[in-house]
């Protein structure tokens, strides 16, 4: 599950941490309400998204907006 969170956090920059939590939660747990599963809490996923993006972009607060799809400048 952590690997999937990391993947979405880096590839879908337009998604917020809470949107990523809903995506991953639906992928892993819908239809398995009665199974005993190890899962990440919403707070753990949100923290993982922030940490992954910080590591991926080198801690630069502006690094995320310099890349597509968030960059507003072509070229």
HELIX and SHEET records of a PDB file:
HELIX    1   1 UNK A    2  UNK A   11  1                                  10    
HELIX    2   2 UNK A   17  UNK A   29  1                                  13    
HELIX    3   3 UNK A   42  UNK A   56  1                                  15    
HELIX    4   4 UNK A   64  UNK A   66  5                                   3    
END                                                                             
